[in-house]
Amino acid sequence: MENKTQSVQADLIIEMNVTCPHCEGYFDLFEIDNGRLNDDGYLMKNACPDGHWTDTHEKFKETVTCPECKEPVDVHGIAW
């Protein structure tokens, strides 16, 4: 009996999850507004830039509209 090894491909799943301070809705920044916030890789460039990520993660700032309650949400920093 011959032992054949099968190879599989891994899935890399990246999310930037936020909890709304107004309604406690939980959402992924990559998915809001049909993904438009990441047009041209904007979020990825900010989350995974060249160099030291921790410096950039501390400086990350973005204001988005909560998809649940439609209130503005100020996002400051990325927890890694």
C-alpha positions, 0 to 999 in steps of 0.5 A, a space after each residue: 500500500 502506497 502512502 500518498 501525501 495530499 497538500 492543501 492550501 491554507 486560508 488567511 482570514 483578516 478581520 478588523 472587528 469593532 464593538 460600537 460604544 453606542 449599541 454594542 453592535 459588533 462589525 468588521 471594518 473590512 465589511 462595512 459599506 460593502 468593503 469600500 473602506 479598504 478600497 486600494 488596500 487602505 485598511 491593509 496598508 494601515 494594519 500591516 505596513 512595512 516596518 514596525 506594526 506596533 507603531 502604526 497600530 497605536 496611531 491608527 485612527 478612523 471614524 466609521 458609521 456603525 452599520 447597526 445604529 448609524 452612529 459615528 464610531 471613533 476607532 483609535 488603535 488596533 489591538 494585535 
